[in-house]
């Protein structure tokens, strides 16, 4: 896969939403059976996913560019606006994603559609969130 670099073996214990939140122990999904952060609305909506990441200190922002002092997450959605995927930005500006219950990959943000057959499931970037990398004062 040109443009994608596999960075882990398959692991069914977590998914892309968890991986973007730096959690490789739980499968995050707001529906029954998945972990969802306390206080976040348990619905498969973009606003509920933003709320879940907001609980980790993220706020919406307007740019996917690397910003010193910030870590970023991208939430993808399908054409109807339903969340489908999440990715976390690395310090060098590339992104890391978990592909379903399969491998983790490093990639350019918009490259999933170009490199993964039938990747309609990943949708397109719907929102970029950021949080300070120095979170010493965050609860």
N, C-alpha and C positions, 0 to 999 in steps of 0.2 A: 504494500500500500504506500504509494508515493505521498509524502507530506504528513503521514501519520507514523508515529513511533510507538510501538507497544511497550509499556513500562511495567506490566505485571501479568502474572498468569490469571486465568479466569478465577473468579471468586463470587459465589452466589450469596454471600452474607450481607452485601451492601449494594447500593445502586448509585446512579449518577447524582441524584439529589443529595444523598448522604456524602458522597465523595467530594462534591463541591463544598459541602459544609465541613470537610476534613474529618469525617466520621467513617471509618472503614469497619465498624463493628455492627451497624444496624442498617436495615433496609427502610429508607424513609419514603413514606407515601401516606397521604391523608386518609385513605380509605382503610377499612377494617383489615387488620393484620400487619399494617405498617407502623413504624414509629413516626410520631409527629411531635414537634416541640410543644411543650405545655403552653397553653394560652393562644396558640395559633389556630385559626379556623380550619376545621377538618373538611375541606372541600377541594376538588381539583379545579381550582381557578387561579389565574395569575395573581390576583390580589391575595389569596391565601398563601401562595408560595412566597410572595414578597414579604408577607407578615411572618412567615416561618424564618426566613433569613434575617428579617429585621430584629428578631429576638436574639440573633447572634451578633448584632451590632452593625448590620448592613443597612444602607440607605440607597435609594435610587440615585443614579448619576447619568450624565449625558454622553459619556465617552468610554470606549473600550480601550483607549490608549493607556499604557503603563503610567502610573502616577506614583512618584516617590511617597512613601508613607502610607500607601493604601493597597489593600488586597481587593480584587474584584471577582465577582461571580456573574455569569450570564445565564439567564433563564430563557429557554427556547419554548416556542409554542407552535401549534399547528395553525392552519388557516382560520380556524374558528376561535383562536385565542386560548385554547386549552394547553396548559403546560405539558411539555413532552420530554424535556431534557435540561440538564444544568451542567455548566463547566466552570472551572476555577482558573483564574489567571496565575501563571507562574512569574517569577521575578524578571525573567528575560522577555516577557511579553507573549510567549506562547501560552497555550491553554492545556489543561488536563481534564479528561473526561473518563467516565466509566461507561462502557458500552453495554447497556442492559445489565445482565448478570454475567457478562463475559469479562474481557480484559480492560485495563486502564490504558489510555493512549494519551500521547502528547500531540498537539495539533495547532494549526492556525484556527482562529475562532470560527471562520465561515467555511472551513474545509470539509466538515463532515458530509455535507451534501455532495461535494465533488468526489470524495474518495470511498464512500461506503455505498455499495449497491442497495437500491431500494431504501434510501435513507429518509424517505418521507416521514418516517416515525420521529426523526429528530426535529423537524420543523425548522424555523428560523429564529434568530435572536429576537426576543420580544422586549427584554429589559436588561440593563446592566446595573449591578449594585456594587457598592464599595463600602469598605470599613477600614478604619485606621489599623495599621499593622502594630502600632503600640497601643495595646488594649489594657494597659495596667489599671486604668480607672473604670473598666467595664465590669459589671457584676458577674 
